[in-house]
Amino acid sequence: MKLAFAREARNDLVRLRAFIAVHDPAAAARAARRLIRGIERLMRFPRLGRRVNIGPGEVAPDEIRDWPVGDYVVRYLIAGDRVIVLRVWHGRERRG
């Protein structure tokens, strides 16, 4: 499997690292490394994540999944021989 990042996911990673770096640059670097390692696991095991719920009693197509990496959630799409990271956020962030 190949790995790709949507523009929004790249922006998310930059935003999250910058937020942490304000208080602790070393912690920001550790969090970034951990996220990348977790995301890279998806290249070998693309179905590790849980299917995304899109509404009451409904789920998104099987190809869209969420993968928890530490305190973060990685939303990704399986498209043929590629894993495309769509978004990344901290688990405590409000999504919607």
C-alpha positions as CSV (number, residue, x, y, z in Angstrom):
1,M,0.0,0.0,0.0
2,K,1.1,3.6,-0.7
3,L,0.4,6.4,1.7
4,A,-0.9,9.8,0.8
5,F,-2.1,12.8,2.7
6,A,-4.9,15.1,1.8
7,R,-4.1,18.8,2.1
8,E,-6.4,19.1,5.1
9,A,-4.6,16.3,6.9
10,R,-1.2,18.0,6.3
11,N,-2.7,21.2,7.7
12,D,-4.0,19.3,10.7
13,L,-0.6,17.8,11.5
14,V,1.0,21.3,11.3
15,R,-1.7,22.8,13.4
16,L,-1.5,20.1,16.1
17,R,2.3,20.3,16.3
18,A,2.3,24.1,16.5
19,F,-0.3,24.0,19.3
20,I,1.8,21.6,21.4
21,A,5.1,23.4,20.5
22,V,4.0,26.6,22.1
23,H,4.3,24.9,25.5
24,D,6.8,22.2,24.9
25,P,8.7,21.8,21.5
26,A,10.2,18.5,22.5
27,A,6.7,17.1,23.3
28,A,5.5,18.4,19.9
29,A,8.3,16.5,18.1
30,R,7.5,13.3,20.1
31,A,3.7,13.6,19.3
32,A,4.5,14.1,15.6
33,R,6.8,11.0,15.5
34,R,4.2,8.9,17.2
35,L,1.4,10.0,14.8
36,I,3.5,9.3,11.8
37,R,4.5,5.8,13.1
38,G,0.9,5.1,13.8
39,I,-0.2,6.3,10.4
40,E,2.5,4.2,8.7
41,R,1.1,1.1,10.2
42,L,-1.9,1.5,8.0
43,M,0.2,0.8,4.9
44,R,0.6,-2.8,6.1
45,F,-2.8,-3.2,7.8
46,P,-5.2,-0.8,6.1
47,R,-8.3,-2.1,7.8
48,L,-7.1,-1.5,11.3
49,G,-9.4,1.4,11.8
50,R,-13.1,1.4,12.6
51,R,-15.7,2.2,10.0
52,V,-17.0,5.8,10.3
53,N,-20.5,6.3,11.6
54,I,-22.2,9.0,9.5
55,G,-25.6,9.2,11.3
56,P,-27.9,7.3,13.6
57,G,-27.7,3.7,12.5
58,E,-25.6,4.5,9.4
59,V,-22.0,4.0,8.6
60,A,-19.9,5.4,5.8
61,P,-18.6,3.1,3.1
62,D,-16.2,0.5,4.4
63,E,-13.3,2.4,2.8
64,I,-13.6,5.4,5.2
65,R,-12.2,4.6,8.7
66,D,-10.9,6.2,11.9
67,W,-7.7,4.9,13.5
68,P,-6.8,6.0,17.0
69,V,-3.2,6.9,17.5
70,G,-2.6,7.7,21.1
71,D,-4.8,10.7,21.9
72,Y,-5.4,11.4,18.3
73,V,-7.8,10.2,15.6
74,V,-6.7,9.6,12.0
75,R,-9.5,9.5,9.4
76,Y,-8.5,7.8,6.2
77,L,-9.7,6.4,3.0
78,I,-8.7,3.1,1.4
79,A,-8.6,3.7,-2.3
80,G,-7.2,0.8,-4.3
81,D,-3.6,0.4,-3.4
82,R,-3.5,3.7,-1.4
83,V,-4.3,4.8,2.1
84,I,-5.2,8.5,2.0
85,V,-5.2,10.3,5.3
86,L,-8.1,12.7,5.2
87,R,-8.0,14.4,8.6
88,V,-6.2,14.2,12.0
89,W,-7.5,15.6,15.2
90,H,-7.0,15.3,19.0
91,G,-9.6,13.1,20.6
92,R,-10.8,15.9,22.8
93,E,-11.5,18.3,20.0
94,R,-15.1,19.0,19.0
95,R,-15.8,17.6,15.6
96,G,-18.7,18.5,13.5
